[in-house]
């Protein structure tokens, strides 16, 4: 029975980590599209931009460095790190709970 419970906790922890990874990848894609000069009117770039704006929460415009590309890198990069850390901590708690 203990093996079944551990397996369930492991699965929940894995799902939470995967969610954090997907959120971070959306933010990194936004950064890369900007740095690589993607057309902002392109459907993919625009959709990723909208998703990233939603996922970045309060990190949008947190720092204004005077350089738009560096500000986006800093703000969205911090948001990506935030999601990886928070979901990692939640996953660890889920795995240890029981």
C-alpha positions in Angstrom: 0.0 0.0 0.0 2.8 2.4 0.8 4.3 1.9 -2.7 0.9 3.0 -4.2 0.8 6.2 -2.1 4.4 7.1 -3.0 3.7 6.5 -6.6 0.7 8.9 -6.5 2.8 11.5 -4.7 5.5 11.1 -7.2 3.1 11.5 -10.1 1.6 14.7 -8.6 5.1 16.1 -8.0 6.0 15.3 -11.6 2.9 17.0 -13.0 3.6 20.1 -10.9 7.2 20.2 -12.1 6.1 19.8 -15.7 3.7 22.7 -15.3 6.5 24.9 -14.0 8.7 23.8 -16.9 6.0 24.7 -19.5 5.4 28.1 -17.9 9.2 28.8 -17.9 9.5 27.7 -21.5 6.7 30.1 -22.6 8.7 32.9 -20.9 12.0 31.9 -22.5 10.3 31.6 -25.9 9.1 35.2 -25.5 12.6 36.3 -24.6 14.1 34.5 -27.6 11.5 35.8 -30.0 12.4 39.3 -29.0 16.2 38.9 -29.0 16.2 37.1 -32.3 14.0 39.7 -33.9 10.8 37.7 -34.6 8.0 39.5 -36.3 5.7 40.6 -33.5 2.7 40.4 -35.9 3.4 36.7 -36.6 0.6 34.6 -35.1 3.0 32.3 -33.1 5.1 35.2 -31.7 1.9 37.2 -30.8 0.3 34.2 -29.1 3.5 33.4 -27.1 3.7 37.1 -26.2 0.1 37.1 -24.8 0.7 33.9 -22.9 4.0 35.2 -21.5 2.4 38.4 -20.4 -0.2 36.4 -18.5 2.3 34.0 -16.9 4.8 36.8 -16.0 2.4 38.1 -13.4 3.9 41.1 -11.5 7.3 40.7 -13.1 6.2 42.7 -16.3 7.9 46.1 -16.2 9.4 45.3 -12.8 12.8 46.7 -14.0 13.2 49.4 -16.6 16.8 49.4 -17.6 16.4 51.8 -20.5 17.2 49.0 -23.0 13.9 47.3 -24.0 15.6 43.9 -24.9 17.5 43.8 -21.6 14.4 44.8 -19.6 12.4 42.0 -21.2 15.3 39.5 -20.6 15.5 40.5 -17.0 11.8 40.7 -16.2 10.7 37.6 -18.1 13.8 35.7 -17.0 13.0 36.4 -13.4 9.4 35.2 -13.9 10.8 32.0 -15.4 13.1 31.4 -12.5 10.2 32.2 -10.1 8.0 29.5 -11.7 10.7 26.9 -11.6 11.5 27.6 -8.0 7.8 27.8 -6.8 6.7 24.6 -8.7 9.9 22.8 -7.5 9.1 23.7 -3.9 5.4 22.6 -4.3 6.5 19.4 -6.0 8.9 18.7 -3.1 6.2 19.2 -0.6 3.8 17.0 -2.5 6.4 14.2 -2.6 7.1 14.4 1.1 3.5 14.8 2.2 1.7 11.9 3.3 
